Amino acid sequence: MQLRDGRKTEELARALAAAIGASSADVQTCQMMTADSEAGPDAANACLLVTSPHTLAEAEGWLAGGRADAVLVWSDERLAPGPGVAVMAEQRFGDDWVSVTRRALPVTDAVVLQLRPRTPTPLEVPGASPVVLVWRGLDEAAVDAAMAEVDARTYAARARMVFVPDTAPAFSLSAPLYADQLARGARVSVLAQDGSWGCWRTLPLAKPLCAALSTTKLEDVDVQFLAANPITAGLAGPVDYVGVEGASGAGRRVMGVARWLGDDRRPQPDPLLRWPVPQGWAPEDAVTVPYVYALAYYSLLVKAQARRGESILVHEGTKAFGQAAIRVAAQLGCSPIYTTVRSAEERDALRRIFPQLDPCHVLVCGNGGSLFEYRIRVLTRKRGVDIVVNSLADRELRATMRCVAVEGRLLHYNREDALASRAVGESRDKRDGYLNHHCSLVCP
């Protein structure tokens, strides 16, 4: 079946399903209103499909009267609805526009809760007024957890969730930027960096299938070079992950991360962590890059959830993982970046590699960690740093923990000390009396 103008209803139905899902509208039935339609919807919560501009005013009347929950409009131009009508979602198809509108629901009397990342939501909110929870600077990876936390509260049915970046204007129910969005009635509103609004919907992905290791091996890569990681005496065991460089079946030079278990006669390259070798790179150089950079990205992005503007301390910056962590932190916008070295020669070498580093932020380890600990406390005015990438042990590890700011994160990848202490966890420095919460990452 086709509409009068020849557009296929199948395409329109797909647009309808996507738009209604994005708008969070409670739609039970869908009816079509064309230019020759005379009757309105038969029941409430009906979505009116408008196929002619002449019927839009009439459809908006059904919205105002509460006879319909939403109106889907197919128009030649971008929709400009009248007062009292809010555009929930819109999509452009070539020269045409498909828009979902619903009756505006202004929010003038509500309990507003301003929240920061890692701030728990209140268990209860007295009264029957709507509750607007506003998160500022929350990472996208934490949105689902925040929504699930609100869903478990007693006020979940009257809650509205708003997620805005750090640079957004101050939230107010009367500010047009926020008042217009809340009037749309969306339960979750997300403000992008460019000032546009959107909603949030998580779609479940198919779970990965478990397969035998022998069926996932990549036989099309001829491994020619391995990046050897230092192995501490007394820590015998499988090599596990290594960096590799070789040639693919098509003859292209590739580098990547491979897993080498105890029962494997050769390393098995990962099917995803594999990249072409840049032109001009020697094999000996290319093989040292994949593992440490994959670990650095995983540590800072996934485990620490590093954000722009957070301070970071990277121990042993001249080592391969230290250099990778500094580059990734700079790419993520972390600032300021502090790092430690073992000697003046290492400090000069690191300054040549990273000329953008502040010379005052390149610190020398020594005296059980008291030197860099003192400098960090002076440079941060006793606040500490948000993220620490640590490879030190014993007294230097304890000094490092005292450098972490409140609610900071410690990424710890010294395998020998990890096996001795098992966990860094939560600690309290009794001398200064402040509490640090650490996210512990242990990598061999």
C-alpha positions as CSV (number, residue, x, y, z in Angstrom):
1,M,0.0,0.0,0.0
2,Q,1.2,3.5,-0.8
3,L,0.1,7.0,0.4
4,R,-1.5,9.4,-2.1
5,D,1.9,11.0,-2.8
6,G,3.4,7.7,-3.7
7,R,5.6,7.3,-0.6
8,K,5.8,3.7,0.7
9,T,4.2,3.2,4.0
10,E,6.9,0.6,4.9
11,E,9.5,3.3,4.9
12,L,7.3,5.6,6.9
13,A,6.5,2.8,9.4
14,R,10.3,2.4,10.1
15,A,10.6,6.1,10.7
16,L,7.6,6.0,13.0
17,A,9.1,3.2,15.1
18,A,12.4,4.9,15.4
19,A,10.9,8.3,16.2
20,I,8.4,7.0,18.8
21,G,11.2,5.0,20.5
22,A,13.4,8.1,20.7
23,S,10.6,10.2,22.1
24,S,9.6,7.8,24.8
25,A,6.0,8.4,24.0
26,D,3.4,5.9,25.3
27,V,1.7,4.9,22.1
28,Q,-0.9,2.1,22.0
29,T,-2.5,2.7,18.6
30,C,-1.5,4.5,15.4
31,Q,-4.0,6.2,13.0
32,M,-3.5,8.1,9.8
33,M,-5.0,11.6,9.1
34,T,-5.0,12.6,5.5
35,A,-6.5,15.7,3.8
36,D,-9.9,14.0,3.4
37,S,-10.0,12.7,7.0
38,E,-12.9,13.8,9.1
39,A,-12.7,11.9,12.3
40,G,-10.2,12.1,15.0
41,P,-8.6,9.3,17.0
42,D,-10.8,6.7,18.5
43,A,-8.9,6.4,21.8
44,A,-6.4,8.2,23.8
45,N,-2.7,7.4,23.4
46,A,-3.1,7.3,19.7
47,C,-0.3,8.5,17.3
48,L,-1.7,10.6,14.5
49,L,0.1,10.3,11.2
50,V,-0.2,13.6,9.3
51,T,0.4,13.4,5.6
52,S,-0.8,16.9,4.6
53,P,0.1,20.3,6.0
54,H,-3.7,21.2,6.0
55,T,-4.3,18.6,8.7
56,L,-1.5,19.7,11.1
57,A,-3.6,22.4,12.8
58,E,-6.4,20.0,13.4
59,A,-4.0,17.4,14.7
60,E,-2.5,19.9,17.1
61,G,-6.0,20.5,18.4
62,W,-6.3,16.8,19.2
63,L,-3.0,17.0,21.1
64,A,-4.2,20.0,23.1
65,G,-7.4,18.2,24.0
66,G,-5.6,15.1,25.3
67,R,-7.1,12.9,22.6
68,A,-3.7,11.8,21.2
69,D,-0.3,11.3,22.8
70,A,1.8,12.1,19.7
71,V,1.6,13.3,16.1
72,L,3.9,12.1,13.4
73,V,4.3,14.7,10.6
74,W,5.8,14.1,7.2
75,S,6.5,17.6,5.7
76,D,8.5,19.2,2.9
77,E,10.1,21.7,5.3
78,R,11.4,21.5,8.8
79,L,8.5,21.7,11.2
80,A,7.7,24.9,13.2
81,P,4.9,23.9,15.6
82,G,2.6,26.3,17.3
83,P,2.6,27.2,21.0
84,G,1.9,24.4,23.4
85,V,3.4,21.8,21.1
86,A,6.9,20.3,21.5
87,V,9.0,18.5,18.8
88,M,10.2,15.3,20.4
89,A,12.3,13.9,17.5
90,E,12.9,14.8,13.9
91,Q,14.7,13.1,11.0
92,R,15.5,14.3,7.5
93,F,14.9,12.0,4.5
94,G,16.4,13.7,1.4
95,D,14.3,16.9,1.0
96,D,11.6,15.8,3.4
97,W,11.3,15.9,7.2
98,V,9.7,13.4,9.6
99,S,8.9,14.8,13.0
100,V,7.2,13.6,16.2
101,T,5.3,16.2,18.2
102,R,3.4,16.0,21.5
103,R,1.7,18.4,23.8
104,A,4.2,20.5,25.8
105,L,4.3,19.8,29.5
106,P,6.0,22.7,31.3
107,V,7.8,21.8,34.5
108,T,7.5,24.8,36.9
109,D,7.3,23.2,40.3
110,A,9.9,20.5,40.9
111,V,12.6,19.4,43.3
112,V,16.0,20.0,41.6
113,L,19.0,17.9,42.6
114,Q,22.4,19.0,41.3
115,L,24.8,16.0,41.1
116,R,28.5,15.5,40.2
117,P,30.2,12.4,39.0
118,R,30.4,9.6,41.6
119,T,27.9,11.4,43.8
120,P,25.2,9.0,44.9
121,T,21.5,9.9,44.4
122,P,19.4,10.4,47.5
123,L,17.5,7.4,48.7
124,E,14.2,9.3,49.1
125,V,12.8,12.7,48.1
126,P,9.7,13.7,50.1
127,G,6.6,15.0,48.5
128,A,4.8,14.3,45.3
129,S,6.4,17.0,43.0
130,P,8.5,16.0,40.0
131,V,12.2,15.4,40.7
132,V,14.8,16.7,38.3
133,L,18.2,15.2,38.7
134,V,20.9,17.1,36.9
135,W,24.4,15.5,36.4
136,R,27.2,17.8,35.3
137,G,30.3,16.4,33.6
138,L,29.2,12.7,33.9
139,D,31.0,10.4,31.5
140,E,28.8,8.7,28.9
141,A,30.0,5.3,30.1
142,A,28.3,6.1,33.5
143,V,24.9,7.2,32.2
144,D,23.4,3.7,32.3
145,A,24.5,3.1,35.9
146,A,23.1,6.5,36.9
147,M,19.7,5.7,35.3
148,A,19.6,2.2,36.9
149,E,20.4,3.8,40.3
150,V,17.4,6.2,39.9
151,D,15.1,3.4,38.8
152,A,15.8,1.7,42.1
153,R,14.6,4.7,44.1
154,T,11.1,5.3,45.5
155,Y,10.7,8.5,43.4
156,A,11.6,6.8,40.1
157,A,8.1,7.3,38.6
158,R,8.4,11.1,39.0
159,A,12.0,11.5,38.2
160,R,13.5,13.4,35.2
161,M,17.2,12.9,34.4
162,V,19.3,15.6,32.8
163,F,22.9,15.1,31.7
164,V,24.9,18.2,30.8
165,P,28.6,18.9,30.1
166,D,30.8,20.9,32.4
167,T,30.6,23.9,30.0
168,A,26.8,24.1,30.1
169,P,25.1,27.1,31.6
170,A,23.8,26.8,35.2
171,F,20.7,24.8,35.4
172,S,17.4,26.5,36.2
173,L,13.8,25.5,35.6
174,S,13.1,29.0,34.2
175,A,16.1,29.1,31.8
176,P,14.7,28.6,28.2
177,L,17.5,26.1,27.4
178,Y,16.3,23.7,30.1
179,A,12.6,24.7,30.3
180,D,11.9,24.0,26.6
181,Q,13.6,20.6,26.9
182,L,11.7,19.6,30.1
183,A,8.5,20.6,28.5
184,R,9.0,17.9,25.9
185,G,8.3,15.3,28.6
186,A,11.3,13.1,28.0
187,R,12.4,11.2,31.0
188,V,16.1,11.4,30.1
189,S,17.6,14.4,28.4
190,V,21.3,14.7,27.3
191,L,22.8,18.0,26.2
192,A,25.6,17.7,23.7
193,Q,28.7,19.9,23.5
194,D,27.2,21.7,20.4
195,G,24.1,22.7,22.4
196,S,21.7,20.2,20.9
197,W,19.4,18.0,23.0
198,G,18.9,14.3,22.7
199,C,17.6,11.4,24.7
200,W,19.3,8.2,25.9
201,R,18.4,4.7,24.9
202,T,20.5,1.6,25.5
203,L,20.1,-1.2,23.0
204,P,21.3,-4.7,24.0
205,L,23.9,-6.2,21.8
206,A,24.2,-9.9,21.1
207,K,26.5,-11.6,23.6
208,P,29.8,-12.9,22.2
209,L,29.9,-16.6,21.6
210,C,32.4,-18.7,23.5
211,A,34.6,-20.6,21.2
212,A,37.5,-22.9,21.5
213,L,40.9,-21.2,21.3
214,S,41.9,-23.3,18.4
215,T,39.0,-22.0,16.3
216,T,39.9,-18.4,16.8
217,K,43.5,-18.5,15.9
218,L,44.7,-16.3,13.1
219,E,46.7,-18.4,10.7
220,D,47.1,-15.6,8.2
221,V,49.7,-13.7,10.2
222,D,53.4,-14.7,10.1
223,V,54.8,-13.4,13.3
224,Q,58.4,-12.3,12.9
225,F,59.1,-10.1,15.9
226,L,58.0,-10.2,19.6
227,A,58.2,-7.5,22.2
228,A,59.6,-9.1,25.3
229,N,58.3,-7.8,28.7
230,P,60.7,-8.0,31.7
231,I,59.9,-11.0,33.9
232,T,60.6,-10.8,37.6
233,A,62.4,-13.7,39.1
234,G,60.1,-15.9,41.1
235,L,57.1,-15.1,39.0
236,A,57.2,-18.0,36.6
237,G,54.2,-18.6,34.4
238,P,52.8,-18.0,31.0
239,V,53.9,-15.0,29.1
240,D,50.3,-14.1,28.4
241,Y,50.0,-10.9,26.2
242,V,52.8,-9.7,24.0
243,G,53.3,-7.2,21.2
244,V,53.9,-8.8,17.7
245,E,55.0,-7.6,14.3
246,G,54.8,-9.6,11.1
247,A,53.2,-10.0,7.7
248,S,49.6,-10.8,6.9
249,G,48.5,-13.3,4.2
250,A,48.1,-10.4,1.8
251,G,51.7,-9.4,2.3
252,R,51.0,-6.3,4.4
253,R,53.1,-5.5,7.4
254,V,50.9,-5.6,10.6
255,M,51.5,-5.0,14.3
256,G,49.3,-6.0,17.1
257,V,48.7,-7.7,20.4
258,A,48.9,-11.5,20.7
259,R,48.2,-14.0,23.5
260,W,50.7,-16.7,24.2
261,L,49.4,-19.2,26.7
262,G,51.4,-22.0,28.2
263,D,50.0,-24.7,25.8
264,D,50.5,-22.7,22.7
265,R,53.5,-23.3,20.5
266,R,53.2,-19.8,19.0
267,P,51.5,-16.5,19.9
268,Q,47.9,-16.1,18.6
269,P,47.3,-12.5,17.3
270,D,44.1,-10.8,18.5
271,P,41.7,-10.3,15.6
272,L,40.8,-6.8,16.7
273,L,44.0,-5.4,18.2
274,R,45.9,-5.4,14.9
275,W,46.9,-2.4,12.8
276,P,49.0,-1.8,9.7
277,V,52.6,-0.7,10.3
278,P,53.1,3.0,9.4
279,Q,55.4,3.6,6.5
280,G,59.0,4.2,7.6
281,W,58.7,2.2,10.9
282,A,61.4,-0.4,11.5
283,P,60.1,-3.8,12.7
284,E,62.0,-3.4,16.0
285,D,60.2,-0.2,16.6
286,A,56.7,-1.2,15.5
287,V,56.7,-4.3,17.7
288,T,57.1,-2.2,20.9
289,V,54.0,0.0,20.3
290,P,50.8,-2.2,20.3
291,Y,50.8,-3.8,23.7
292,V,51.8,-0.7,25.8
293,Y,49.4,1.6,24.0
294,A,46.5,-0.9,24.2
295,L,47.2,-1.2,27.9
296,A,47.4,2.6,28.3
297,Y,44.1,3.2,26.5
298,Y,42.4,0.4,28.5
299,S,43.7,1.7,31.8
300,L,42.9,5.4,31.3
301,L,39.7,5.1,29.3
302,V,38.0,2.0,30.6
303,K,39.3,1.6,34.2
304,A,40.0,5.2,35.2
305,Q,37.5,6.9,32.9
306,A,39.9,9.8,32.5
307,R,38.3,13.1,31.5
308,R,39.6,16.4,30.1
309,G,41.0,18.7,32.8
310,E,41.9,16.0,35.3
311,S,45.4,15.9,36.7
312,I,47.5,12.8,36.3
313,L,50.8,11.4,37.6
314,V,52.7,8.9,35.5
315,H,55.5,7.1,37.3
316,E,58.7,6.1,35.3
317,G,57.8,8.2,32.3
318,T,60.8,7.0,30.3
319,K,59.7,3.4,30.2
320,A,57.5,2.2,27.3
321,F,54.3,2.1,29.2
322,G,55.1,5.4,30.9
323,Q,55.6,7.1,27.5
324,A,52.3,5.5,26.2
325,A,50.4,6.7,29.3
326,I,51.7,10.3,28.9
327,R,50.7,10.4,25.2
328,V,47.3,9.0,25.8
329,A,46.7,11.3,28.8
330,A,47.7,14.3,26.6
331,Q,45.4,13.1,23.9
332,L,42.5,12.9,26.4
333,G,43.1,16.4,27.6
334,C,44.4,15.5,31.0
335,S,46.1,18.5,32.6
336,P,48.5,19.0,34.3
337,I,50.6,15.9,33.6
338,Y,53.2,15.0,36.2
339,T,55.8,12.3,35.7
340,T,58.7,10.8,37.5
341,V,62.2,9.6,36.4
342,R,65.1,7.9,38.1
343,S,67.9,10.3,37.2
344,A,68.8,13.6,35.6
345,E,69.7,11.8,32.4
346,E,66.3,10.3,32.2
347,R,64.7,13.7,32.8
348,D,66.6,15.2,29.9
349,A,65.7,12.3,27.7
350,L,62.0,12.6,28.6
351,R,62.1,16.4,28.0
352,R,63.4,15.7,24.5
353,I,60.5,13.2,23.8
354,F,57.8,15.4,25.4
355,P,58.9,19.1,25.0
356,Q,55.4,20.2,25.9
357,L,55.8,18.9,29.5
358,D,56.4,21.6,32.1
359,P,60.0,21.1,33.4
360,C,58.7,21.6,37.0
361,H,56.3,18.6,36.5
362,V,59.1,16.1,35.7
363,L,60.1,14.8,39.2
364,V,63.0,12.6,40.3
365,C,62.2,9.6,42.4
366,G,64.4,8.9,45.4
367,N,64.6,8.6,49.2
368,G,61.7,6.2,49.4
369,G,59.3,8.4,47.4
370,S,59.5,11.4,49.8
371,L,61.0,13.6,47.1
372,F,58.2,13.3,44.5
373,E,55.6,13.1,47.3
374,Y,56.7,16.5,48.7
375,R,56.8,18.1,45.2
376,I,53.3,16.8,44.3
377,R,51.9,18.2,47.6
378,V,53.5,21.5,46.9
379,L,52.4,21.7,43.2
380,T,48.8,20.7,44.0
381,R,48.6,22.6,47.2
382,K,48.0,19.4,49.2
383,R,45.1,18.4,47.0
384,G,46.8,15.6,45.2
385,V,46.2,14.3,41.6
386,D,43.1,12.8,40.2
387,I,44.8,9.8,38.5
388,V,48.0,8.0,39.2
389,V,49.6,5.5,36.9
390,N,51.9,3.5,39.2
391,S,54.6,0.9,38.8
392,L,56.4,1.5,42.1
393,A,56.4,-0.8,45.2
394,D,57.0,-0.8,48.9
395,R,57.7,2.6,50.4
396,E,57.3,4.4,47.0
397,L,53.9,2.8,46.6
398,R,52.7,4.1,49.9
399,A,54.1,7.5,49.1
400,T,52.2,7.3,45.8
401,M,48.9,6.5,47.5
402,R,49.3,9.7,49.6
403,C,49.5,11.7,46.3
404,V,46.0,10.6,45.2
405,A,43.3,13.2,45.6
406,V,40.0,12.5,47.4
407,E,37.9,10.4,45.0
408,G,41.0,9.9,42.8
409,R,42.0,6.7,41.0
410,L,45.2,4.6,41.3
411,L,46.2,2.4,38.3
412,H,48.6,-0.1,39.7
413,Y,50.4,-2.5,37.4
414,N,53.4,-3.7,39.4
415,R,52.9,-7.4,39.3
416,E,55.3,-8.4,42.0
417,D,53.9,-6.0,44.6
418,A,50.4,-6.9,43.6
419,L,51.0,-10.5,44.3
420,A,52.4,-9.5,47.7
421,S,49.7,-7.1,48.8
422,R,46.8,-8.6,46.6
423,A,44.9,-5.3,46.6
424,V,45.5,-1.6,47.1
425,G,41.8,-0.8,47.8
426,E,40.8,2.0,50.1
427,S,43.3,3.5,52.4
428,R,43.4,6.3,55.0
429,D,46.5,8.4,55.6
430,K,46.3,8.8,59.4
431,R,48.8,11.6,59.5
432,D,46.8,13.9,57.3
433,G,43.3,12.4,57.9
434,Y,41.9,12.4,54.4
435,L,40.3,9.5,52.7
436,N,41.3,8.3,49.2
437,H,39.2,5.9,47.1
438,H,41.4,4.0,44.6
439,C,40.4,2.1,41.5
440,S,43.0,-0.7,41.5
441,L,44.2,-2.1,38.2
442,V,46.8,-4.9,38.4
443,C,48.4,-5.9,35.1
444,P,51.3,-8.4,34.7
